[in-house]
Amino acid sequence: MLAFFDNTLNAMTTLYIFSGLPASGKSSLAKRLARHTGAMYVRIDTVEQGLRDLCQFPVEGEGYRLSYRIIKDNLVLGINAIADSCNPITLTRNEWQEVALSVGASFVNIEVVCSDSAEHRRRAETRPCEVANLTLPTWQQIENRHYDTWNDDSRIIIDTAGQTLDQSFLELCEKLKVTL
């Protein structure tokens, strides 16, 4: 019976990997998908700020590494998972995918962008901070942030510019083939 659980359930389990610059709408869409599907949700900002607050040390890759473990534990249990992070470099993108593959789960890369820089800037400068003690990046920091270009088309792209959250979520559901 255990072999059935390990091999069959994980094949139906999915890791949704959200990527994108701060203030693009990524967390709003990731949380909405989590509520809609019942998938567990991990936000790297929350994990990293928790490590800063509780351990009082500068955080670099530790937030990602801890989140990989938490999500892997849930995928093994057959629970779909959503990873919400900037995910700016190819290394972390590959590591997220490996988390899913290591337990026989599937993954979907979702890149959220806001192609209208004036709208993106307005969002960055007016959004509330949802994570206790987190200092949000300034527009200048967002513009100057290193963000590797994707080398292939193996992702769903959602451009939130000029769209409401509802419109962007509807587009995401259509691309994921998730029923509302």
TILOLUM-643672 format. One record per residue: residue in three letters; y, x, z of N, C-alpha, C in turn. Coordinates in nm, 4 decimals, decimal comma, always signed. Last residue first. Example, Ala and Ser with C-alpha at 12.3 -4.5 7.8 and 13.67 -1.06 7.14 Angstrom:
// residues 2
- res|n.c2|n.c1|n.c3|ca.c2|ca.c1|ca.c3|c.c2|c.c1|c.c3
- SER|-0,2250|+1,2850|+0,7080|-0,1060|+1,3670|+0,7140|+0,0030|+1,2900|+0,7870
- ALA|-0,5690|+1,3190|+0,7800|-0,4500|+1,2300|+0,7800|-0,3300|+1,3200|+0,7800
// end
This chain:
// residues 180
- res|n.c2|n.c1|n.c3|ca.c2|ca.c1|ca.c3|c.c2|c.c1|c.c3
- LEU|+2,7480|-1,2959|-1,2626|+2,8445|-1,3325|-1,1581|+2,7987|-1,4524|-1,0802
- THR|+2,5084|-1,0479|-1,3470|+2,5580|-1,1849|-1,3528|+2,6494|-1,2136|-1,2364
- VAL|+2,5419|-0,7479|-1,5101|+2,5250|-0,8099|-1,3797|+2,5818|-0,9502|-1,3904
- LYS|+2,5711|-0,5624|-1,7139|+2,4825|-0,6767|-1,7345|+2,4430|-0,7385|-1,6021
- LEU|+2,7613|-0,3749|-1,7022|+2,6415|-0,3494|-1,6227|+2,5327|-0,4554|-1,6474
- LYS|+2,9529|-0,4968|-1,8610|+2,8974|-0,3681|-1,9049|+2,7701|-0,3327|-1,8290
- GLU|+3,0064|-0,7223|-1,7028|+2,9573|-0,7385|-1,8399|+2,8911|-0,6108|-1,8901
- CYS|+3,1049|-0,5989|-1,4707|+2,9819|-0,6789|-1,4649|+2,9218|-0,6993|-1,6036
- LEU|+3,3405|-0,4834|-1,5750|+3,2357|-0,3998|-1,5182|+3,1028|-0,4758|-1,5154
- GLU|+3,4845|-0,7148|-1,6474|+3,4467|-0,6161|-1,7503|+3,3326|-0,5276|-1,7002
- LEU|+3,5163|-0,8236|-1,3909|+3,4440|-0,8988|-1,4932|+3,3971|-0,8052|-1,6045
- PHE|+3,6775|-0,6247|-1,2769|+3,5441|-0,6493|-1,2232|+3,4588|-0,7268|-1,3231
- SER|+3,9106|-0,6513|-1,4286|+3,8366|-0,5244|-1,4326|+3,6945|-0,5433|-1,3824
- GLN|+3,9843|-0,9119|-1,3527|+3,9556|-0,8804|-1,4930|+3,8744|-0,7515|-1,5051
- ASP|+4,0242|-0,8764|-1,0746|+3,9245|-0,9721|-1,1247|+3,8864|-0,9423|-1,2695
- LEU|+4,2359|-0,6961|-1,0735|+4,1068|-0,6540|-1,0192|+3,9966|-0,7471|-1,0704
- THR|+4,4047|-0,7204|-1,3911|+4,3889|-0,7525|-1,2494|+4,2545|-0,6969|-1,2039
- GLN|+4,5309|-0,4689|-1,6140|+4,4317|-0,5698|-1,5773|+4,4393|-0,5976|-1,4278
- GLY|+4,6835|-0,2520|-1,6835|+4,7196|-0,3816|-1,7374|+4,6219|-0,4934|-1,7058
- ALA|+4,4200|-0,0279|-1,6367|+4,5610|-0,0455|-1,6729|+4,5829|-0,1842|-1,7331
- THR|+4,1568|+0,0273|-1,5914|+4,2160|-0,0800|-1,5125|+4,3622|-0,1064|-1,5478
- ASP|+3,8906|+0,0905|-1,7791|+4,0334|+0,1216|-1,7764|+4,1042|+0,0041|-1,7103
- ILE|+3,5820|+0,2073|-1,7235|+3,6633|+0,0893|-1,6969|+3,8080|+0,1362|-1,6869
- ILE|+3,2990|+0,3269|-1,8809|+3,4404|+0,3529|-1,8527|+3,5111|+0,2195|-1,8337
- ILE|+2,9834|+0,4399|-1,8020|+3,0629|+0,3213|-1,8306|+3,2060|+0,3563|-1,7932
- ARG|+2,8293|+0,7268|-1,9502|+2,8944|+0,6564|-1,8405|+2,9612|+0,5302|-1,8930
- SER|+2,7573|+0,9257|-2,1342|+2,6556|+0,8649|-2,0475|+2,7173|+0,7937|-1,9278
- ASP|+2,8768|+1,0711|-2,3335|+2,9127|+0,9304|-2,3211|+2,8175|+0,8557|-2,2290
- ASP|+2,9784|+1,3981|-2,2153|+2,8965|+1,3062|-2,2937|+2,9439|+1,1633|-2,2708
- ASN|+3,1302|+1,5506|-2,0504|+3,0783|+1,6148|-2,1702|+2,9955|+1,5224|-2,2579
- TRP|+3,4368|+1,4628|-1,9024|+3,2946|+1,4325|-1,9164|+3,2486|+1,4892|-2,0496
- THR|+3,6549|+1,7075|-1,7641|+3,6282|+1,6037|-1,8626|+3,4768|+1,5844|-1,8704
- ASP|+3,7265|+1,7567|-1,4194|+3,6523|+1,7962|-1,5396|+3,6395|+1,6784|-1,6357
- TYR|+4,0167|+1,7855|-1,2655|+3,9212|+1,6790|-1,2969|+3,8538|+1,7159|-1,4287
- HIS|+4,2424|+1,8896|-1,0223|+4,1432|+1,9329|-1,1204|+4,0425|+1,8193|-1,1396
- ARG|+4,5582|+1,7370|-0,9853|+4,4201|+1,7516|-0,9388|+4,3300|+1,7971|-1,0528
- ASN|+4,8136|+1,6764|-1,0564|+4,7733|+1,8175|-1,0622|+4,6284|+1,8412|-1,0232
- GLU|+4,8326|+1,4014|-1,0131|+4,8561|+1,4561|-1,1478|+4,8039|+1,5988|-1,1630
- ILE|+4,7911|+1,3973|-0,7353|+4,6968|+1,3302|-0,8254|+4,7099|+1,3863|-0,9660
- GLN|+5,0165|+1,5357|-0,6469|+4,8827|+1,5896|-0,6195|+4,7775|+1,5252|-0,7096
- GLN|+5,2168|+1,3563|-0,7337|+5,2137|+1,4936|-0,7852|+5,0755|+1,5568|-0,7631
- TRP|+5,1584|+1,1339|-0,5747|+5,1439|+1,1234|-0,7195|+5,1347|+1,2638|-0,7813
- THR|+4,9725|+1,2471|-0,2850|+5,0949|+1,2068|-0,3532|+5,0671|+1,1949|-0,5032
- PRO|+4,6816|+1,1223|-0,1160|+4,7480|+1,2198|-0,2017|+4,8753|+1,1614|-0,2632
- LEU|+4,6878|+1,0056|+0,2243|+4,6665|+0,9811|+0,0817|+4,7373|+1,0865|-0,0014
- THR|+4,5301|+1,1093|+0,5015|+4,6569|+1,1261|+0,4319|+4,6296|+1,1095|+0,2829
- LEU|+4,3526|+0,9173|+0,7336|+4,3512|+0,9842|+0,6030|+4,4921|+0,9924|+0,5471
- ASN|+4,3487|+0,7654|+0,9662|+4,3900|+0,9061|+0,9750|+4,3905|+0,9810|+0,8419
- ALA|+4,1281|+0,5252|+0,8333|+4,2055|+0,5721|+0,9487|+4,2260|+0,7227|+0,9438
- VAL|+4,1627|+0,4097|+0,5149|+4,0795|+0,4969|+0,5977|+4,1658|+0,5546|+0,7100
- GLU|+4,3425|+0,2768|+0,3601|+4,2350|+0,1976|+0,4198|+4,1472|+0,2786|+0,5149
- CYS|+4,6813|+0,2751|+0,3005|+4,5686|+0,3622|+0,3338|+4,4654|+0,2794|+0,4096
- PRO|+4,8183|+0,0848|+0,0270|+4,7991|+0,1107|+0,1700|+4,6796|+0,2048|+0,1899
- ARG|+5,0121|+0,1969|-0,2522|+4,8867|+0,1463|-0,1952|+4,8783|+0,1769|-0,0461
- THR|+5,2369|+0,3040|-0,3724|+5,2521|+0,1804|-0,2944|+5,1238|+0,1332|-0,2265
- GLU|+5,1834|+0,5292|-0,5219|+5,2968|+0,5341|-0,4292|+5,3084|+0,4106|-0,3399
- ALA|+4,9691|+0,4584|-0,6824|+4,9546|+0,5715|-0,5900|+5,0638|+0,5707|-0,4839
- ARG|+5,0825|+0,2499|-0,8340|+4,9704|+0,2239|-0,7423|+4,9594|+0,3330|-0,6365
- ARG|+5,2736|+0,3959|-0,9767|+5,3159|+0,2870|-0,8887|+5,2069|+0,2558|-0,7865
- ARG|+5,1025|+0,5666|-1,1255|+5,1959|+0,6225|-1,0276|+5,2409|+0,5151|-0,9279
- HIS|+4,9768|+0,3770|-1,2870|+4,8970|+0,4603|-1,1969|+4,9866|+0,5174|-1,0866
- GLU|+5,1961|+0,2829|-1,4318|+5,1228|+0,1913|-1,3443|+5,0406|+0,2691|-1,2414
- ALA|+5,2600|+0,5197|-1,5667|+5,3604|+0,4543|-1,4821|+5,2935|+0,3581|-1,3843
- SER|+5,0243|+0,5761|-1,7114|+5,0657|+0,6663|-1,6032|+5,1728|+0,6041|-1,5135
- ASP|+4,7634|+0,3968|-1,8028|+4,9089|+0,3805|-1,7998|+4,9622|+0,4617|-1,6825
- SER|+4,4930|+0,4235|-1,7590|+4,5530|+0,4983|-1,8700|+4,7052|+0,4869|-1,8776
- CYS|+4,3005|+0,4732|-1,5075|+4,4195|+0,3923|-1,5309|+4,5000|+0,4691|-1,6348
- VAL|+3,9432|+0,4597|-1,4745|+4,0675|+0,5261|-1,5137|+4,1805|+0,4240|-1,5164
- VAL|+3,6280|+0,5172|-1,3516|+3,7403|+0,4246|-1,3482|+3,8670|+0,5044|-1,3757
- GLU|+3,3036|+0,5533|-1,4596|+3,4317|+0,6229|-1,4453|+3,5430|+0,5188|-1,4535
- ILE|+2,9889|+0,5405|-1,3488|+3,1004|+0,4516|-1,3781|+3,2285|+0,5298|-1,3537
- ASN|+2,6509|+0,5950|-1,4088|+2,7813|+0,6576|-1,3881|+2,8892|+0,5615|-1,4338
- VAL|+2,3677|+0,4863|-1,2544|+2,4671|+0,4475|-1,3541|+2,5971|+0,5174|-1,3173
- PHE|+2,0190|+0,5565|-1,2076|+2,1599|+0,5731|-1,1729|+2,2457|+0,5264|-1,2890
- SER|+1,7013|+0,4788|-1,0501|+1,7877|+0,4967|-1,1663|+1,9315|+0,5171|-1,1176
- ALA|+1,4689|+0,6632|-0,8440|+1,5657|+0,5548|-0,8669|+1,6426|+0,5824|-0,9959
- GLY|+1,3001|+0,8665|-0,7603|+1,2536|+0,7743|-0,8636|+1,3442|+0,6550|-0,8874
- VAL|+1,4130|+1,0474|-0,5976|+1,3337|+0,9423|-0,5327|+1,2886|+0,8358|-0,6325
- SER|+1,5516|+1,2167|-0,7633|+1,4573|+1,2772|-0,6686|+1,3706|+1,1730|-0,5977
- LEU|+1,7333|+1,0566|-0,9017|+1,6115|+1,0996|-0,9700|+1,5068|+1,1536|-0,8723
- ALA|+1,9405|+1,0309|-0,7062|+1,8645|+0,9155|-0,7558|+1,7307|+0,9589|-0,8142
- VAL|+2,0179|+1,3003|-0,6760|+1,9817|+1,2201|-0,5588|+1,8958|+1,1024|-0,6039
- GLU|+2,0931|+1,3678|-0,9354|+1,9706|+1,4253|-0,8800|+1,9246|+1,3499|-0,7557
- GLN|+2,3383|+1,2379|-0,9522|+2,2277|+1,1952|-1,0386|+2,0948|+1,2451|-0,9845
- TRP|+2,4838|+1,3923|-0,7695|+2,4630|+1,2486|-0,7463|+2,3444|+1,1991|-0,8271
- GLU|+2,4776|+1,6414|-0,9050|+2,4117|+1,6271|-0,7750|+2,3885|+1,4803|-0,7410
- ASN|+2,6342|+1,5908|-1,1325|+2,4915|+1,6221|-1,1480|+2,4156|+1,6039|-1,0168
- ARG|+2,8776|+1,5513|-1,0040|+2,8217|+1,4457|-1,0893|+2,6714|+1,4661|-1,1071
- THR|+2,9185|+1,7981|-0,8860|+2,8910|+1,6821|-0,8007|+2,8343|+1,5661|-0,8818
- LEU|+2,9484|+1,9570|-1,1280|+2,8490|+1,9881|-1,0254|+2,8172|+1,8656|-0,9403
- THR|+3,1702|+1,8555|-1,2644|+3,0371|+1,8364|-1,3207|+2,9283|+1,8599|-1,2167
- ILE|+3,4142|+1,7018|-1,0490|+3,3550|+1,8168|-1,1184|+3,2117|+1,7873|-1,1625
- PRO|+3,5154|+1,4786|-0,9132|+3,5940|+1,5392|-1,0200|+3,5263|+1,6515|-1,0992
- ASN|+3,4706|+1,2472|-0,7423|+3,3648|+1,3076|-0,8237|+3,4239|+1,3849|-0,9414
- CYS|+3,5904|+1,0607|-0,5824|+3,6638|+1,1105|-0,6983|+3,5651|+1,1740|-0,7962
- SER|+3,3540|+0,8029|-0,4920|+3,4187|+0,9325|-0,4733|+3,4964|+0,9690|-0,5983
- ASP|+3,1171|+0,6064|-0,3800|+3,2579|+0,5949|-0,4174|+3,3258|+0,7273|-0,3862
- ALA|+2,8066|+0,4904|-0,4559|+2,8769|+0,6105|-0,4131|+3,0185|+0,6040|-0,4681
- ILE|+2,5915|+0,2416|-0,3628|+2,7147|+0,2682|-0,4366|+2,7820|+0,3886|-0,3740
- ALA|+2,2482|+0,1450|-0,3981|+2,3563|+0,2146|-0,3295|+2,4735|+0,2370|-0,4235
- ASN|+1,9685|-0,0654|-0,3196|+2,0672|-0,0146|-0,4153|+2,1846|+0,0442|-0,3393
- ILE|+1,6876|+0,0154|-0,1392|+1,8195|-0,0462|-0,1290|+1,9119|+0,0174|-0,2322
- GLY|+1,4440|+0,1319|-0,1021|+1,4551|+0,0297|-0,2055|+1,5879|-0,0428|-0,2032
- LEU|+1,4305|+0,3409|+0,0666|+1,3963|+0,2109|+0,1237|+1,4040|+0,0972|+0,0212
- VAL|+1,5341|+0,5373|-0,0945|+1,3916|+0,5435|-0,0613|+1,3438|+0,4099|-0,0046
- LEU|+1,8032|+0,4654|-0,0804|+1,7309|+0,4482|-0,2073|+1,5800|+0,4492|-0,1836
- ASN|+1,8580|+0,5454|+0,1830|+1,8623|+0,4042|+0,1467|+1,7903|+0,3770|+0,0157
- ASP|+1,8353|+0,8253|+0,1700|+1,7559|+0,7488|+0,2668|+1,7493|+0,6014|+0,2285
- LYS|+2,0346|+0,8785|-0,0225|+1,8938|+0,9023|-0,0541|+1,8027|+0,8245|+0,0407
- ILE|+2,2650|+0,8218|+0,1245|+2,2298|+0,7374|+0,0107|+2,0835|+0,7561|-0,0265
- ILE|+2,2539|+1,0281|+0,3142|+2,2580|+0,8876|+0,3570|+2,2138|+0,7966|+0,2428
- ARG|+2,2582|+1,2579|+0,1504|+2,1449|+1,2313|+0,2399|+2,1378|+1,0847|+0,2813
- TYR|+2,5054|+1,2381|+0,0218|+2,3818|+1,2444|-0,0583|+2,2622|+1,2050|+0,0283
- SER|+2,6760|+1,2540|+0,2440|+2,6614|+1,1261|+0,1729|+2,5376|+1,1250|+0,0840
- LEU|+2,6579|+1,5253|+0,3050|+2,6134|+1,4263|+0,4026|+2,5885|+1,2917|+0,3343
- ARG|+2,7721|+1,6292|+0,0684|+2,6353|+1,6640|+0,1067|+2,5773|+1,5657|+0,2090
- TYR|+3,0346|+1,5232|+0,0703|+2,9418|+1,4899|-0,0379|+2,7982|+1,5137|+0,0073
- GLY|+3,1265|+1,6463|+0,3048|+3,1269|+1,5011|+0,2916|+3,0330|+1,4535|+0,1823
- GLU|+3,1128|+1,9230|+0,2520|+3,0256|+1,8619|+0,3528|+3,0179|+1,7095|+0,3406
- GLY|+3,2842|+2,0606|+0,0872|+3,1736|+1,9889|+0,0258|+3,0845|+1,9126|+0,1228
- GLU|+3,5159|+2,0545|+0,3107|+3,5149|+2,0831|+0,1670|+3,4019|+2,0030|+0,1048
- VAL|+3,7203|+2,0204|+0,5890|+3,6059|+1,9676|+0,5144|+3,6217|+2,0029|+0,3674
- PRO|+3,7965|+2,2010|+0,8808|+3,8346|+2,1663|+0,7433|+3,7100|+2,1271|+0,6641
- PHE|+3,7146|+2,0338|+1,1899|+3,7093|+2,1491|+1,1014|+3,7479|+2,1056|+0,9602
- GLN|+3,6626|+1,8363|+1,3977|+3,7817|+1,9219|+1,3933|+3,7632|+2,0493|+1,3109
- CYS|+3,4734|+1,6419|+1,4165|+3,4286|+1,7814|+1,4274|+3,5433|+1,8815|+1,4267
- LEU|+3,5995|+1,3931|+1,3953|+3,4983|+1,4148|+1,4985|+3,4647|+1,5610|+1,5221
- ASP|+3,7893|+1,4177|+1,1836|+3,8268|+1,3617|+1,3141|+3,7287|+1,3999|+1,4238
- ARG|+3,6371|+1,5294|+0,9732|+3,7578|+1,5963|+1,0228|+3,7914|+1,5497|+1,1645
- LEU|+3,4371|+1,3335|+0,9466|+3,4000|+1,4705|+0,9835|+3,5206|+1,5465|+1,0374
- GLY|+3,5997|+1,1176|+0,8697|+3,5202|+1,1107|+0,9923|+3,4782|+1,2488|+1,0395
- GLN|+3,6887|+1,2097|+0,6261|+3,7856|+1,1950|+0,7342|+3,7142|+1,1828|+0,8677
- GLU|+3,4420|+1,2081|+0,4839|+3,5156|+1,3330|+0,5046|+3,6161|+1,3222|+0,6187
- VAL|+3,3765|+0,9330|+0,4950|+3,2856|+1,0337|+0,5495|+3,3611|+1,1627|+0,5799
- THR|+3,5979|+0,8197|+0,3625|+3,5640|+0,7789|+0,4988|+3,4762|+0,8841|+0,5664
- ASP|+3,5836|+0,9421|+0,1090|+3,7038|+0,9569|+0,1924|+3,6739|+0,9244|+0,3385
- ILE|+3,3360|+0,8472|+0,0120|+3,3491|+0,9878|+0,0522|+3,4726|+1,0092|+0,1397
- ARG|+3,1766|+0,5599|+0,0993|+3,3033|+0,6108|+0,0470|+3,3235|+0,7515|+0,1015
- VAL|+2,8994|+0,3748|+0,0250|+2,9456|+0,4952|+0,0942|+3,0696|+0,5464|+0,0226
- TYR|+2,7156|+0,0788|+0,0596|+2,8373|+0,1410|+0,0076|+2,8740|+0,2619|+0,0920
- MET|+2,4309|-0,1032|-0,0547|+2,4999|-0,0285|+0,0506|+2,6104|+0,0542|-0,0141
- ALA|+2,4517|-0,4154|-0,2347|+2,4190|-0,2724|-0,2292|+2,4919|-0,2077|-0,1120
- GLY|+2,5146|-0,6748|-0,2845|+2,4484|-0,6456|-0,1571|+2,4057|-0,5005|-0,1448
- THR|+2,6605|-0,7457|-0,5068|+2,5184|-0,7129|-0,5252|+2,4428|-0,6941|-0,3939
- HIS|+2,9203|-0,8042|-0,4131|+2,8542|-0,8932|-0,5093|+2,7033|-0,8707|-0,5162
- ARG|+2,9871|-0,5903|-0,2462|+2,9836|-0,7267|-0,1927|+2,9028|-0,8191|-0,2835
- ALA|+2,9718|-0,3828|-0,4374|+2,8857|-0,3812|-0,3187|+2,8741|-0,5214|-0,2593
- LEU|+3,1752|-0,4563|-0,6144|+3,0369|-0,4535|-0,6625|+2,9396|-0,4548|-0,5442
- ARG|+3,3944|-0,4244|-0,4429|+3,3664|-0,5580|-0,4982|+3,2225|-0,5635|-0,5486
- LYS|+3,3825|-0,1504|-0,3986|+3,3632|-0,2432|-0,2864|+3,3296|-0,3835|-0,3372
- ALA|+3,4365|-0,0598|-0,6602|+3,3109|-0,0233|-0,5932|+3,2818|-0,1184|-0,4771
- LEU|+3,6952|-0,1609|-0,7079|+3,5819|-0,2064|-0,7893|+3,4488|-0,1766|-0,7214
- SER|+3,8370|-0,0199|-0,5093|+3,8427|-0,1666|-0,5147|+3,7256|-0,2220|-0,5945
- SER|+3,7851|+0,2448|-0,5811|+3,7331|+0,1922|-0,4546|+3,7342|+0,0399|-0,4533
- LYS|+3,9175|+0,2567|-0,8415|+3,7756|+0,2878|-0,8214|+3,7184|+0,2268|-0,6934
- GLY|+4,1758|+0,2506|-0,9086|+4,1114|+0,1218|-0,8854|+3,9635|+0,1351|-0,8541
- SER|+4,3144|+0,4834|-0,9102|+4,2761|+0,4288|-1,0415|+4,2163|+0,2883|-1,0291
- ALA|+4,3740|+0,6158|-0,6777|+4,4635|+0,5076|-0,7188|+4,4331|+0,4523|-0,8583
- PRO|+4,2245|+0,9302|-0,7646|+4,2772|+0,8385|-0,6634|+4,3756|+0,7396|-0,7266
- LEU|+4,0116|+0,9321|-1,0590|+4,1216|+0,9829|-0,9790|+4,1644|+0,8816|-0,8728
- GLY|+3,6527|+0,8855|-1,0484|+3,7870|+0,8611|-1,1001|+3,8924|+0,9141|-1,0055
- SER|+3,3349|+0,7240|-1,0179|+3,4165|+0,8446|-1,0294|+3,5542|+0,8051|-1,0803
- PHE|+3,0429|+0,5895|-0,8741|+3,1811|+0,5673|-0,9166|+3,2576|+0,6988|-0,9131
- ILE|+2,7252|+0,5277|-0,9365|+2,8080|+0,6436|-0,9048|+2,9480|+0,6204|-0,9617
- TYR|+2,4745|+0,3430|-0,8104|+2,5961|+0,3269|-0,8905|+2,6936|+0,4353|-0,8470
- LEU|+2,1387|+0,3670|-0,8126|+2,2559|+0,4295|-0,7535|+2,3707|+0,4134|-0,8525
- THR|+1,8798|+0,1261|-0,7818|+1,9836|+0,1895|-0,8616|+2,0923|+0,2485|-0,7734
- THR|+1,5340|+0,0458|-0,8007|+1,6502|+0,0772|-0,7187|+1,7506|+0,1574|-0,8011
- MET|+1,2990|+0,0179|-0,9285|+1,3927|-0,0931|-0,9418|+1,5235|-0,0656|-0,8680
- ALA|+1,1630|+0,2393|-0,8542|+1,1907|+0,2252|-0,9968|+1,2899|+0,1125|-1,0215
- ASN|+1,1190|+0,1945|-0,5852|+1,2258|+0,2855|-0,6232|+1,2594|+0,2745|-0,7710
- LEU|+0,8944|+0,0213|-0,5933|+1,0218|-0,0262|-0,5448|+1,1363|+0,0635|-0,5900
- THR|+0,6816|+0,1828|-0,6963|+0,7279|+0,0637|-0,7646|+0,8677|+0,0219|-0,7209
- ASN|+0,6353|+0,4094|-0,5322|+0,6480|+0,4215|-0,6764|+0,7115|+0,3001|-0,7428
- ASP|+0,6350|+0,3244|-0,2590|+0,7106|+0,4410|-0,3023|+0,7341|+0,4428|-0,4527
- PHE|+0,4655|+0,0949|-0,2604|+0,6042|+0,0875|-0,2160|+0,6849|+0,2031|-0,2741
- PHE|+0,2215|+0,2059|-0,3461|+0,2835|+0,0975|-0,4224|+0,4324|+0,0890|-0,3887
- ALA|+0,1724|+0,3829|-0,1384|+0,1964|+0,4363|-0,2721|+0,2625|+0,3310|-0,3596
- LEU|+0,1256|+0,1973|+0,0707|+0,2422|+0,2839|+0,0754|+0,2735|+0,3422|-0,0615
- MET|-0,1191|+0,0817|+0,0000|+0,0000|+0,0000|+0,0000|+0,1261|+0,0866|+0,0000
// end
